[in-house]
Amino acid sequence: MLATALLIALAGVAPLDEDQAVSTAEPSSPPAAAAPQEVDPAQRGVIAYPPAFFAAAQPRTALDMITRLPGFSLEQGDSARGFAGTSGNFLINGERPTSKNESLEDMLRRIAAPTVERIDLIRGGAPGIDMQGRTVMANIVLKRTVQVQKVVNLQTYVYPDGFFGPVLELEGSRREGDNALEGSLKATRDRTDNTFDGASRLRVNGAGVPISKDALKGYDIFENYILRGAVQRPVLGGKARVNGKLEYFSFDRDVTATRVFPAPARELNGETRENLSGEFGARYDRSLSPRSDLQLVLLQNLKRENYGSTFETPSLFVDYASKTDTGETILRSELKHRRSDSLSFEAGVEGAYNFLDGDTRYSENRVAIRLPAAQVKVEELRGELSGKAIWRASPKLNLEAGARMEVSRISQSGDTDLSKSFFYPKPRLLATWSPTTTDQLRVRIEREVGQLDFDDFVSSAGTETGTVDAGNPDLEPDRRWTIETAWEKRFWGGGALVLLYRHAEIKDVVDVIPINTTFEAPGNIGDGKSDFYQANLTLPTDRLGVSGGQLKARLSWAQSQVTDPVTRVKRRISGQTPFTCNISFTRDMPGGRWSWGAITNCQNEERYYRVGEVRTFKFEQWLEGFVEWRPRQDLTIRTELANWTSRHKTRTRVMYAGNRASGIVAQTEQRELPFEPYLFIKVRKSFG
């Protein structure tokens, strides 16, 4: 059956992204979409979307439902150490998943749509809900009846040169009330958009005279295997959940540069990476009284990574290798107390131990070159005490006030022996005003503290660019006061417009600084500021004469300012994208069997400032389209045609004589990489 369905998809389809019980009956026409409802008329910040709201789309998974949620965009969350404040923007039965190293899309794909009771969209907070520092959160409420799911996903990427990138997913779960048993296996073998042919690289001197021109050809491949499992059971008057994950990842890339001017020559660049990681999580929830709940969380992550890269010309051979062991242990306790229907309190305490043990080697023409901070072990002991109060002052006004108090000690040993202690209070105030059932104003004021990247304490090298970054033991995290305001307008039942503005005053911006006369490294460059604007529109098109359609558009503008540590003039903060946009249109055809749509991301760029050069990355517009066919309730076939415009990526390096303060351009290098369109085919089969 699966093979037949795959052949049908290959033979007859038009366009496109990767992404229940057994039934052979033909799907009936879905009922008209049900209007969303307020969970409680006294709480205008919570809107419930029942399954009937998504009926026209005939969703198979919670991901299909949440992508159609008006005024909501899925966000993965921060990759910072610790548990608090690092989650994505959705909950399951009011609780965040006990995992930090899993994509939200994968989590949602494993939740079958028939198991979803409703999805609550929480705007501005609600008593008893941990918003994790966010102003908008989606809560997936699951049915408590017996739900059994068995799913096989067969999918592949098909590239113009005939390469196939297969993905196999096996999923199984059984849920009944507080009892749950889940397991999944995912195997992937694919390439990235760094596989290319017909690329070019041009170098010119400061006067614009060509120095060299190269034809580039790159090939890469990666393999990824992920095994996951989870068990949830009632224990000691509460419920306990245990989950585990084991992942293996390998990557290999080769790039050949063939000189076509001024004389024939060749450069070879190779890169390999191999990771093995594991995660164990446990959570225990118990009601201490009708109004008080206790939660305990234990999380353990371990990872080993081996990385190597080489660069070779007739006269030079550069070899770089690193071995890194990392780990994180977290223990967290949280107590929630609902003083009344309009007032609740939360308190939490968290302790964590983190480490990175890094060893790097660098040589040129087989001669080892000693890098500063090449062998370093970084350890962190961190504790955090938090508390907050949520007050529903009136049906129109919700207030949340709280603070997290963080204390940590980071020590380094090996090539560098140093330890530092930090203490940071992080207060937060959120006010939500809902003057009508369709309008809402949200204001957030918060002190945010960045986290140091342990990799910045260890030296690293880029053999392809010929740059070396030293480790910097004197780094401090950036701190910022952030004020954010958002206005939201709901209309047409499934429509929403959200306008957001965020301003941040930043202390100790982290960028690149000269570390000595030879090397540069990540470092603090002084104070800065940043402004961010966003418009987010969800537009149902039924009233415009196109039934079953939904247009989503997210446009973002950003600007910032910091004093450059080299030139001493004002500039944008490195890595900030001035403008981004994501526009998608999806139409669910009458009858519930077919859906189609298109997605585009606008052209954008990022700029990074180093001591002696400026790097600019430009990405052309991305366009893709998809068609999804649901011949039966237990079978879905989806095809996607991605990168219609054959998007190119361009990297421009402007290199200066001495450093950028000289203002004298010694050389400019422009590298342009093409990426061809590709086809994605997915067959999803569920079993009872």
C-alpha positions as CSV (number, residue, x, y, z in Angstrom):
1,M,0.0,0.0,0.0
2,L,2.8,2.5,0.9
3,A,4.8,1.7,-2.2
4,T,1.7,2.2,-4.4
5,A,0.9,5.5,-2.7
6,L,4.5,6.7,-3.2
7,L,4.4,5.8,-6.9
8,I,1.1,7.7,-7.2
9,A,2.7,10.7,-5.6
10,L,5.8,10.6,-7.8
11,A,3.9,10.2,-11.0
12,G,1.0,12.6,-10.7
13,V,1.8,15.4,-8.5
14,A,2.5,19.0,-8.6
15,P,4.4,20.7,-5.9
16,L,6.1,20.5,-1.6
17,D,8.3,20.7,3.5
18,E,8.9,18.1,5.9
19,D,6.7,17.8,7.2
20,Q,-6.7,7.8,13.7
21,A,-7.6,4.7,13.9
22,V,-7.5,2.6,10.8
23,S,-10.3,3.3,8.4
24,T,-10.8,2.5,4.8
25,A,-13.9,4.7,4.5
26,E,-13.8,7.7,2.3
27,P,-13.4,11.0,4.2
28,S,-16.6,12.8,4.5
29,S,-16.9,16.5,3.9
30,P,-15.7,18.4,7.0
31,P,-18.2,20.5,8.9
32,A,-18.0,24.2,8.8
33,A,-15.3,25.7,11.0
34,A,-16.5,26.3,14.6
35,A,-15.9,29.7,16.0
36,P,-13.3,30.0,18.8
37,Q,-14.6,30.6,22.3
38,E,-13.3,32.2,25.4
39,V,-12.5,29.5,28.0
40,D,-13.9,31.8,30.7
41,P,-15.8,35.0,29.9
42,A,-14.0,36.6,32.8
43,Q,-10.6,35.8,31.2
44,R,-10.5,37.6,27.9
45,G,-6.8,36.5,27.4
46,V,-7.7,32.8,26.8
47,I,-9.3,31.7,23.6
48,A,-10.2,28.0,23.0
49,Y,-10.1,26.5,19.5
50,P,-12.0,23.2,19.3
51,P,-11.2,20.5,16.7
52,A,-14.1,21.8,14.7
53,F,-12.3,25.0,14.1
54,F,-9.6,23.1,12.1
55,A,-12.1,20.6,10.5
56,A,-11.8,22.0,7.0
57,A,-8.0,21.2,7.0
58,Q,-8.6,17.6,8.1
59,P,-5.5,17.8,10.3
60,R,-3.5,14.6,11.0
61,T,-1.3,16.0,13.8
62,A,-1.2,18.8,16.4
63,L,1.4,20.5,14.1
64,D,-1.2,20.7,11.4
65,M,-3.6,22.4,13.8
66,I,-1.1,24.8,15.5
67,T,0.2,26.1,12.2
68,R,-3.3,27.3,11.4
69,L,-3.8,29.0,14.8
70,P,-4.6,32.7,14.2
71,G,-2.1,35.2,15.4
72,F,0.4,32.5,16.5
73,S,3.8,31.5,15.2
74,L,5.7,28.5,16.6
75,E,9.0,29.5,18.3
76,Q,11.6,27.0,19.4
77,G,12.9,28.8,22.4
78,D,16.4,29.7,23.7
79,S,19.3,27.2,23.7
80,A,20.6,28.7,27.0
81,R,21.7,26.5,29.9
82,G,19.1,25.8,32.6
83,F,15.4,24.9,32.4
84,A,13.5,28.1,33.3
85,G,13.0,30.4,30.3
86,T,14.3,28.1,27.6
87,S,11.1,26.4,26.5
88,G,9.2,27.0,23.3
89,N,5.9,28.8,23.1
90,F,3.5,25.8,23.6
91,L,2.4,23.6,26.5
92,I,0.8,20.2,26.7
93,N,-2.0,20.0,29.2
94,G,-0.6,23.1,30.8
95,E,3.0,21.8,31.2
96,R,6.1,22.3,29.1
97,P,7.8,19.2,27.7
98,T,10.6,17.8,29.9
99,S,13.1,18.1,27.1
100,K,15.5,20.8,25.8
101,N,17.0,19.1,22.8
102,E,14.1,18.3,20.6
103,S,12.4,20.4,18.0
104,L,8.9,21.6,18.7
105,E,7.8,20.4,15.2
106,D,8.9,16.8,16.0
107,M,7.0,16.9,19.3
108,L,3.8,18.2,17.7
109,R,4.0,15.7,14.8
110,R,3.8,12.9,17.3
111,I,0.5,14.1,18.7
112,A,-2.4,12.8,16.5
113,A,-5.1,15.3,15.9
114,P,-7.9,13.0,17.1
115,T,-6.3,13.0,20.6
116,V,-6.6,16.8,20.9
117,E,-9.5,18.1,23.0
118,R,-8.8,21.7,22.1
119,I,-6.0,24.3,21.8
120,D,-6.1,27.2,24.2
121,L,-4.4,30.4,23.0
122,I,-3.2,32.3,26.1
123,R,-2.5,35.9,25.5
124,G,-0.9,37.9,28.3
125,G,-1.0,35.2,30.9
126,A,-3.6,33.4,33.0
127,P,-3.6,32.2,36.6
128,G,-1.9,28.8,37.0
129,I,-0.2,29.0,33.6
130,D,3.6,29.3,33.4
131,M,4.2,31.6,30.5
132,Q,8.0,31.1,30.6
133,G,8.5,34.8,30.1
134,R,6.4,34.9,27.0
135,T,3.3,37.0,26.3
136,V,1.6,34.5,24.0
137,M,1.4,30.7,24.6
138,A,-0.5,27.8,23.0
139,N,-1.8,25.1,25.3
140,I,-2.6,21.7,23.7
141,V,-5.3,20.0,25.9
142,L,-5.4,16.3,25.2
143,K,-8.4,14.0,25.6
144,R,-8.4,11.7,28.7
145,T,-10.0,8.8,27.0
146,V,-8.0,5.9,25.5
147,Q,-6.0,7.0,22.5
148,V,-3.8,4.6,20.6
149,Q,-1.6,5.8,17.8
150,K,0.8,3.9,15.5
151,V,2.3,5.8,12.6
152,V,4.8,5.1,9.8
153,N,6.2,8.1,7.9
154,L,8.1,7.4,4.7
155,Q,9.6,10.5,3.1
156,T,12.4,11.6,0.8
157,Y,14.0,14.6,-0.7
158,V,14.6,14.4,-4.4
159,Y,17.3,16.6,-6.0
160,P,17.9,17.5,-9.6
161,D,21.1,15.4,-9.8
162,G,19.2,12.3,-8.8
163,F,20.2,12.2,-5.2
164,F,17.6,10.9,-2.7
165,G,17.5,12.0,0.9
166,P,15.3,9.4,2.7
167,V,13.7,9.9,6.1
168,L,12.0,7.1,8.0
169,E,9.9,7.7,11.1
170,L,8.2,5.1,13.3
171,E,5.9,6.3,16.1
172,G,3.7,4.6,18.6
173,S,1.8,5.8,21.7
174,R,-1.0,5.0,24.0
175,R,-2.6,7.6,26.3
176,E,-5.4,7.2,28.8
177,G,-5.8,9.9,31.4
178,D,-2.5,10.2,33.3
179,N,-1.2,7.0,31.7
180,A,1.0,7.4,28.6
181,L,3.5,5.3,26.8
182,E,5.4,6.8,23.8
183,G,8.2,5.7,21.5
184,S,9.7,6.8,18.2
185,L,12.6,6.2,15.9
186,K,13.8,8.6,13.2
187,A,16.5,7.9,10.6
188,T,17.7,10.5,8.1
189,R,20.3,10.6,5.4
190,D,20.4,13.8,3.4
191,R,22.4,16.8,2.2
192,T,22.3,20.5,3.0
193,D,22.2,23.6,0.9
194,N,26.0,23.6,0.9
195,T,26.0,21.0,-1.8
196,F,26.5,23.0,-5.0
197,D,28.0,23.0,-8.5
198,G,28.7,26.1,-10.6
199,A,29.6,28.4,-7.7
200,S,32.2,31.1,-8.0
201,R,34.6,33.1,-5.9
202,L,36.2,36.4,-7.0
203,R,38.9,38.3,-5.2
204,V,39.9,41.8,-6.1
205,N,42.4,44.2,-4.5
206,G,41.6,47.6,-2.9
207,A,41.5,49.2,-6.4
208,G,39.0,46.7,-7.7
209,V,41.5,44.9,-9.9
210,P,40.8,41.1,-10.0
211,I,43.4,39.0,-8.2
212,S,41.9,35.6,-8.7
213,K,38.8,33.8,-9.8
214,D,37.8,30.3,-8.8
215,A,35.1,27.8,-9.8
216,L,33.7,26.1,-6.7
217,K,32.1,22.7,-6.3
218,G,30.8,21.4,-2.9
219,Y,29.4,18.2,-1.7
220,D,28.1,17.2,1.7
221,I,26.1,14.5,3.4
222,F,24.8,13.9,6.9
223,E,23.2,11.0,8.8
224,N,21.0,11.4,11.8
225,Y,19.4,8.7,14.0
226,I,17.2,9.6,17.0
227,L,15.6,7.1,19.4
228,R,13.1,8.5,21.9
229,G,10.8,7.1,24.6
230,A,8.6,8.3,27.4
231,V,6.4,6.7,30.2
232,Q,3.9,8.5,32.4
233,R,2.1,6.9,35.3
234,P,0.2,7.9,38.5
235,V,2.7,7.7,41.4
236,L,2.3,8.5,45.1
237,G,-0.8,10.6,44.7
238,G,0.6,12.5,41.7
239,K,1.9,11.6,38.3
240,A,5.4,10.9,37.1
241,R,6.8,11.2,33.6
242,V,10.2,9.8,32.5
243,N,11.6,10.5,29.0
244,G,14.8,9.6,27.2
245,K,16.6,10.4,24.0
246,L,19.6,9.0,22.2
247,E,21.0,10.7,19.1
248,Y,23.8,10.1,16.6
249,F,24.8,12.6,14.0
250,S,27.6,12.6,11.4
251,F,28.5,15.1,8.7
252,D,31.0,15.2,5.9
253,R,31.7,18.0,3.5
254,D,34.2,18.6,0.7
255,V,34.7,21.8,-1.3
256,T,37.0,22.1,-4.4
257,A,38.1,25.4,-5.7
258,T,39.6,25.3,-9.2
259,R,41.5,28.4,-10.1
260,V,40.6,29.8,-13.6
261,F,42.5,33.1,-13.2
262,P,45.3,34.1,-13.2
263,A,46.9,30.6,-13.5
264,P,45.5,27.1,-13.0
265,A,45.6,25.9,-9.3
266,R,43.4,24.0,-6.9
267,E,42.3,24.3,-3.2
268,L,40.7,21.6,-1.2
269,N,38.7,22.1,1.9
270,G,37.3,19.2,4.0
271,E,35.1,19.1,7.1
272,T,33.8,16.3,9.3
273,R,31.7,16.2,12.4
274,E,30.4,13.4,14.6
275,N,28.2,13.8,17.6
276,L,26.7,11.4,20.1
277,S,24.3,12.8,22.7
278,G,21.8,11.6,25.2
279,E,19.1,13.1,27.3
280,F,17.2,11.9,30.3
281,G,14.3,13.8,31.9
282,A,12.0,13.1,34.8
283,R,9.0,15.2,36.1
284,Y,6.8,14.6,39.1
285,D,3.5,16.6,39.6
286,R,1.3,16.4,42.6
287,S,-1.6,18.4,44.0
288,L,-0.8,19.3,47.7
289,S,-4.3,20.8,48.1
290,P,-7.2,21.8,45.9
291,R,-5.3,25.1,45.3
292,S,-1.6,24.1,45.5
293,D,0.5,22.1,43.1
294,L,4.1,20.9,43.3
295,Q,6.4,20.0,40.4
296,L,9.8,18.5,40.5
297,V,12.0,18.3,37.4
298,L,15.3,16.4,36.8
299,L,17.1,16.8,33.5
300,Q,20.5,15.3,32.4
301,N,22.2,16.0,29.0
302,L,25.5,14.6,27.8
303,K,27.2,15.1,24.4
304,R,30.5,14.2,22.8
305,E,31.6,15.9,19.6
306,N,34.5,15.3,17.3
307,Y,35.2,17.9,14.6
308,G,37.9,18.2,12.0
309,S,38.7,20.4,9.1
310,T,41.5,20.7,6.6
311,F,42.6,23.2,3.9
312,E,45.1,22.2,1.2
313,T,46.9,24.0,-1.6
314,P,50.2,23.0,-3.4
315,S,52.2,25.0,-0.8
316,L,50.0,24.9,2.3
317,F,48.3,22.2,4.4
318,V,46.2,23.4,7.4
319,D,44.8,20.8,9.8
320,Y,42.4,21.7,12.7
321,A,40.7,19.2,15.1
322,S,38.7,19.5,18.2
323,K,37.1,17.2,20.7
324,T,34.5,18.5,23.1
325,D,32.6,16.9,25.9
326,T,29.6,18.8,27.3
327,G,27.1,18.1,30.0
328,E,24.2,19.6,32.0
329,T,22.5,18.5,35.1
330,I,19.4,20.3,36.3
331,L,17.2,19.9,39.4
332,R,14.2,22.2,39.7
333,S,11.3,22.5,42.1
334,E,8.2,24.7,41.5
335,L,5.2,25.4,43.7
336,K,2.0,27.0,42.5
337,H,-0.7,28.3,44.7
338,R,-4.1,29.7,43.5
339,R,-5.2,32.1,46.3
340,S,-8.4,32.7,44.4
341,D,-9.8,32.5,40.9
342,S,-8.2,35.9,40.2
343,L,-4.9,35.6,42.1
344,S,-2.1,33.0,42.0
345,F,1.5,32.7,43.2
346,E,4.4,30.7,41.9
347,A,7.8,30.1,43.5
348,G,10.7,28.0,42.1
349,V,14.2,27.0,42.9
350,E,16.7,25.6,40.4
351,G,20.2,24.3,40.6
352,A,22.4,23.3,37.7
353,Y,25.9,22.0,37.0
354,N,27.3,22.5,33.5
355,F,30.6,21.7,32.0
356,L,32.6,21.8,28.7
357,D,35.9,19.9,28.3
358,G,37.5,21.1,25.1
359,D,40.7,20.1,23.4
360,T,41.8,21.7,20.1
361,R,44.8,21.1,17.8
362,Y,46.0,23.3,14.9
363,S,48.9,22.8,12.5
364,E,50.3,24.3,9.3
365,N,52.4,22.1,7.0
366,R,52.5,19.5,9.7
367,V,54.0,22.0,12.2
368,A,51.8,22.3,15.3
369,I,50.9,25.9,16.3
370,R,50.0,26.5,19.9
371,L,46.7,28.3,20.3
372,P,45.8,30.2,23.5
373,A,43.2,28.4,25.6
374,A,43.4,25.3,23.4
375,Q,42.9,22.8,26.2
376,V,40.3,24.1,28.7
377,K,37.7,22.7,31.0
378,V,34.9,25.1,31.8
379,E,32.5,24.4,34.8
380,E,29.5,26.2,36.0
381,L,27.5,25.9,39.3
382,R,24.4,27.9,39.0
383,G,21.4,28.5,41.2
384,E,18.2,30.4,40.6
385,L,15.4,31.5,42.9
386,S,12.2,32.7,41.3
387,G,8.8,34.0,42.3
388,K,5.8,35.7,40.7
389,A,2.2,36.7,41.2
390,I,-0.5,36.8,38.7
391,W,-3.5,38.9,39.4
392,R,-6.7,39.1,37.3
393,A,-7.6,42.6,38.5
394,S,-10.7,42.7,36.4
395,P,-12.1,40.9,33.3
396,K,-10.2,43.4,31.3
397,L,-6.9,43.7,33.1
398,N,-4.3,41.1,34.0
399,L,-1.1,41.8,35.8
400,E,1.9,39.6,36.3
401,A,4.9,40.6,38.4
402,G,7.9,38.5,39.4
403,A,11.7,38.1,39.5
404,R,14.4,35.6,39.1
405,M,17.6,35.8,41.2
406,E,20.5,34.1,39.5
407,V,23.8,33.3,41.1
408,S,26.6,31.4,39.3
409,R,30.3,30.6,39.5
410,I,32.2,29.8,36.3
411,S,35.7,28.3,36.7
412,Q,38.2,27.4,34.0
413,S,41.2,25.0,34.3
414,G,43.8,23.7,31.9
415,D,45.5,26.4,29.7
416,T,43.6,29.0,31.7
417,D,43.0,28.9,35.4
418,L,40.4,31.4,36.4
419,S,37.0,31.6,38.2
420,K,34.3,34.3,38.3
421,S,31.1,34.7,40.3
422,F,28.0,36.5,39.0
423,F,24.8,37.6,40.6
424,Y,21.9,39.0,38.5
425,P,18.4,39.9,39.6
426,K,15.9,39.7,36.7
427,P,12.6,41.4,37.5
428,R,9.7,41.2,35.2
429,L,6.3,43.0,34.9
430,L,3.6,42.2,32.3
431,A,0.3,44.0,32.0
432,T,-2.5,42.9,29.7
433,W,-5.5,45.1,29.0
434,S,-8.5,43.7,27.0
435,P,-10.9,46.6,26.4
436,T,-13.1,44.4,24.2
437,T,-13.4,40.7,23.3
438,T,-11.4,41.4,20.1
439,D,-8.8,43.9,21.2
440,Q,-5.8,43.4,23.5
441,L,-2.8,45.5,24.6
442,R,0.2,43.9,26.2
443,V,3.1,45.6,27.8
444,R,6.2,43.9,29.2
445,I,9.2,45.3,31.1
446,E,12.0,42.9,32.0
447,R,15.7,42.8,32.8
448,E,17.2,40.0,30.7
449,V,20.6,38.5,31.1
450,G,22.4,36.6,28.3
451,Q,24.3,33.4,28.8
452,L,28.0,32.9,28.0
453,D,28.7,30.4,25.3
454,F,31.2,27.9,26.7
455,D,32.6,27.5,23.2
456,D,33.9,31.1,23.4
457,F,36.3,30.0,26.2
458,V,38.1,27.6,23.9
459,S,40.1,28.5,20.8
460,S,38.7,27.6,17.3
461,A,39.8,27.9,13.7
462,G,38.1,28.3,10.3
463,T,40.4,26.6,7.8
464,E,38.4,27.7,4.8
465,T,38.5,31.4,5.8
466,G,42.0,31.2,7.3
467,T,40.9,32.8,10.6
468,V,41.6,31.7,14.2
469,D,39.6,32.7,17.2
470,A,41.2,32.6,20.6
471,G,39.3,31.7,23.7
472,N,38.5,34.5,26.1
473,P,38.3,33.8,29.8
474,D,37.3,37.3,30.7
475,L,33.9,37.3,28.9
476,E,30.8,38.5,30.8
477,P,27.2,38.0,29.7
478,D,25.3,40.9,28.2
479,R,22.5,42.4,30.2
480,R,19.5,44.4,28.9
481,W,16.5,46.2,30.0
482,T,13.7,45.4,27.6
483,I,10.4,47.1,27.1
484,E,7.9,45.5,24.7
485,T,4.4,46.5,23.7
486,A,2.0,44.6,21.5
487,W,-1.5,45.4,20.2
488,E,-3.7,42.6,18.9
489,K,-6.9,42.8,16.9
490,R,-9.1,39.7,16.3
491,F,-11.6,39.7,13.5
492,W,-13.7,37.5,11.2
493,G,-13.6,34.6,13.7
494,G,-10.2,33.3,12.5
495,G,-8.4,36.5,11.7
496,A,-5.8,38.4,13.8
497,L,-3.4,41.3,13.5
498,V,-0.6,41.8,16.0
499,L,1.7,44.8,16.0
500,L,4.7,44.6,18.2
501,Y,7.5,47.0,19.2
502,R,10.5,46.1,21.5
503,H,13.3,48.3,22.7
504,A,16.4,47.1,24.6
505,E,19.1,49.0,26.4
506,I,22.1,46.6,26.3
507,K,25.1,46.6,28.6
508,D,28.4,44.7,27.6
509,V,27.4,43.7,24.1
510,V,29.3,40.5,23.1
511,D,31.1,40.7,19.7
512,V,34.7,40.2,18.5
513,I,37.7,42.0,20.0
514,P,41.5,41.8,19.5
515,I,42.8,39.5,22.2
516,N,46.5,40.2,21.6
517,T,48.7,41.2,18.7
518,T,48.0,37.9,16.9
519,F,44.5,36.7,17.6
520,E,41.0,37.9,18.1
521,A,38.3,36.5,20.2
522,P,34.7,37.0,21.4
523,G,34.6,39.8,23.9
524,N,32.5,42.6,25.4
525,I,32.6,45.8,23.4
526,G,30.5,48.2,25.5
527,D,26.9,49.3,25.6
528,G,24.3,49.4,22.8
529,K,20.7,49.6,22.1
530,S,18.2,47.7,19.8
531,D,14.8,48.3,18.4
532,F,12.5,45.6,16.9
533,Y,9.2,46.0,15.0
534,Q,6.9,43.2,13.8
535,A,3.6,42.9,12.1
536,N,1.9,39.5,12.2
537,L,-1.3,39.0,10.2
538,T,-3.6,36.0,9.9
539,L,-6.3,36.5,7.3
540,P,-9.0,33.9,6.5
541,T,-10.1,34.4,2.9
542,D,-13.7,33.1,3.0
543,R,-15.1,36.6,3.1
544,L,-12.9,37.5,0.2
545,G,-14.5,34.8,-2.0
546,V,-11.8,32.1,-1.5
547,S,-13.2,29.4,0.7
548,G,-11.0,27.4,3.0
549,G,-8.0,29.8,2.6
550,Q,-5.7,31.3,5.2
551,L,-3.0,33.9,4.6
552,K,-0.3,34.3,7.2
553,A,2.3,37.1,7.0
554,R,5.0,38.0,9.5
555,L,7.1,41.1,8.7
556,S,10.0,42.1,11.0
557,W,12.3,45.1,11.1
558,A,15.3,45.5,13.4
559,Q,17.9,48.2,14.0
560,S,20.6,48.6,16.6
561,Q,23.6,50.7,17.6
562,V,26.9,50.0,19.3
563,T,30.3,51.7,19.3
564,D,32.7,49.6,17.2
565,P,35.7,48.6,19.3
566,V,38.1,49.0,16.3
567,T,36.9,52.1,14.5
568,R,35.2,53.8,17.5
569,V,32.2,54.8,15.3
570,K,28.6,53.7,15.7
571,R,27.3,50.6,13.8
572,R,24.7,47.8,13.8
573,I,25.3,44.9,16.2
574,S,26.8,41.9,14.4
575,G,24.4,39.3,13.2
576,Q,21.3,41.3,13.3
577,T,19.0,41.0,10.2
578,P,17.5,44.4,9.2
579,F,14.4,42.9,7.6
580,T,12.8,39.5,7.5
581,C,9.4,38.3,6.2
582,N,7.5,35.0,6.0
583,I,4.3,34.8,3.9
584,S,2.3,31.7,3.5
585,F,-1.1,30.9,1.9
586,T,-2.9,27.6,2.5
587,R,-6.2,26.5,1.0
588,D,-8.2,23.5,2.2
589,M,-10.4,22.4,-0.7
590,P,-14.1,21.4,-0.2
591,G,-14.5,17.8,0.6
592,G,-11.4,17.6,2.9
593,R,-9.2,15.5,0.6
594,W,-6.9,18.2,-0.8
595,S,-4.9,21.1,0.5
596,W,-2.4,23.2,-1.3
597,G,-0.3,26.3,-0.5
598,A,2.8,28.3,-1.0
599,I,5.4,29.9,1.3
600,T,8.0,32.6,0.7
601,N,10.8,34.1,2.8
602,C,12.1,37.5,1.6
603,Q,15.6,38.2,0.7
604,N,17.7,39.1,3.8
605,E,21.2,39.7,4.9
606,E,23.4,39.5,8.0
607,R,26.7,41.4,8.7
608,Y,29.5,40.4,11.1
609,Y,32.4,42.7,12.1
610,R,35.8,41.2,12.9
611,V,39.0,43.1,13.8
612,G,40.4,43.1,10.2
613,E,37.4,42.4,8.0
614,V,33.6,42.7,7.6
615,R,31.6,39.7,6.4
616,T,28.2,40.1,4.8
617,F,25.9,37.1,4.0
618,K,23.0,37.7,1.6
619,F,20.2,35.2,1.0
620,E,17.9,35.5,-2.0
621,Q,14.2,35.0,-1.7
622,W,12.9,31.5,-0.9
623,L,9.8,30.1,-2.5
624,E,8.1,26.8,-2.1
625,G,4.7,25.2,-2.7
626,F,2.9,22.1,-1.6
627,V,0.0,19.8,-2.4
628,E,-1.4,17.4,0.2
629,W,-3.8,14.5,-0.6
630,R,-5.8,12.6,2.1
631,P,-7.5,9.7,0.2
632,R,-8.4,8.1,3.6
633,Q,-8.5,8.9,7.2
634,D,-5.4,6.9,7.9
635,L,-3.3,8.0,4.8
636,T,-1.8,11.3,3.9
637,I,0.5,12.0,0.9
638,R,2.3,15.3,0.7
639,T,4.5,16.7,-2.0
640,E,6.5,19.9,-1.9
641,L,8.5,21.7,-4.5
642,A,11.0,23.9,-2.7
643,N,13.3,26.7,-3.7
644,W,11.5,27.5,-6.9
645,T,13.7,30.6,-7.4
646,S,17.0,28.6,-7.1
647,R,18.1,30.8,-4.3
648,H,21.7,31.9,-4.2
649,K,23.7,32.6,-1.0
650,T,26.4,35.2,-1.3
651,R,29.3,35.9,1.2
652,T,31.3,39.1,0.8
653,R,34.5,39.5,2.8
654,V,36.0,43.0,2.9
655,M,39.6,42.6,4.3
656,Y,41.6,45.6,5.5
657,A,45.2,46.5,5.7
658,G,46.1,46.0,9.4
659,N,42.7,46.4,10.9
660,R,39.4,48.2,10.0
661,A,40.6,51.4,11.7
662,S,43.0,51.9,8.8
663,G,40.1,52.3,6.4
664,I,42.4,50.8,3.7
665,V,40.8,47.9,1.9
666,A,43.4,45.3,1.0
667,Q,41.2,42.7,-0.6
668,T,37.5,42.0,-1.3
669,E,36.3,38.4,-1.8
670,Q,32.8,37.5,-3.1
671,R,31.6,33.9,-3.0
672,E,28.3,33.0,-4.6
673,L,26.7,29.6,-4.0
674,P,23.7,28.4,-6.0
675,F,21.1,25.9,-4.7
676,E,18.8,24.1,-7.0
677,P,15.1,23.4,-6.5
678,Y,14.2,20.0,-5.0
679,L,11.2,17.8,-4.4
680,F,10.0,16.5,-1.1
681,I,7.5,13.6,-0.8
682,K,6.0,12.3,2.4
683,V,3.6,9.4,3.0
684,R,2.1,9.1,6.4
685,K,0.2,5.9,7.4
686,S,-1.5,5.5,10.7
687,F,-2.6,2.2,12.3
688,G,-5.1,1.4,15.1
